[in-house]
Each structure stands twice: as C-alpha cells, then as structure tokens.
C-alpha cells in the first residue's frame, strides 16, 4: 500500500512522462499522454485529483 507521499511521487512521475511524450511530433503522442493521464485519475484517490489537474494545466501550456 502506498503512503500519501508515494502517491504524489507516482503521479508526478507519470505526468512528467506524459508531458515528455507530448513534446514529440509522433501522431500517437497525444493519445498515449491521454491514456497515462486517465490511468492516473483512475488509480488515485479524490484528494490527489487536485494535483493531477494542476499537472494537466501545466501540460496544456506546452
């Protein structure tokens, strides 16, 4: 079982990967990033959704 700080590290690393994927010019990159984002949302608890929304806002700026 993850501790609260482990969830944040896990979600942060996955969202960083999604952000890196979006920087590539591959046609499948947005779909892969979307899959990773949805995976994060389905895995985390409700109190971590605010972190995901923040990371999504950062990704949309790219």
C-alpha positions in Angstrom: 0.0 0.0 0.0 1.3 3.4 -0.9 1.7 6.2 1.6 0.4 9.6 0.7 3.8 10.9 -0.3 4.3 7.9 -2.5 1.1 8.7 -4.4 2.4 12.2 -5.2 5.8 10.8 -6.4 4.0 8.2 -8.5 1.5 10.7 -10.1 4.2 13.3 -10.6 6.5 10.8 -12.4 3.6 9.6 -14.7 2.5 13.1 -15.5 6.1 14.1 -16.3 6.3 11.2 -18.7 3.0 12.3 -20.3 4.5 15.8 -20.7 7.6 14.4 -22.3 5.6 12.3 -24.7 3.5 15.4 -25.8 6.7 17.1 -26.9 7.4 14.5 -29.6 6.0 15.0 -33.1 4.5 11.5 -33.1 0.9 11.2 -34.2 0.1 8.8 -31.3 1.7 11.0 -28.7 -1.5 12.8 -27.6 -3.3 9.5 -27.2 -0.6 8.0 -25.1 -0.4 11.1 -22.9 -4.2 11.0 -22.5 -4.1 7.3 -21.6 -1.4 8.0 -18.9 -3.5 10.9 -17.6 -6.7 8.8 -17.4 -4.7 6.0 -15.7 -3.5 8.4 -13.1 -7.1 9.6 -12.4 -8.4 6.1 -12.1 -5.6 5.0 -9.7 -5.5 7.9 -7.3 -7.9 8.9 -4.5 -10.1 12.0 -4.6 -7.7 14.1 -2.6 -5.0 13.7 -5.3 -7.1 14.9 -8.2 -6.2 18.5 -7.5 -2.5 17.5 -8.2 -3.5 15.9 -11.5 -5.5 19.0 -12.6 -2.5 21.2 -11.8 -0.2 18.9 -13.8 -2.7 18.9 -16.7 -2.8 22.7 -16.7 1.0 22.7 -17.0 0.9 20.2 -19.9 -1.7 22.3 -21.7 0.6 25.3 -21.6 3.2 23.4 -23.7 
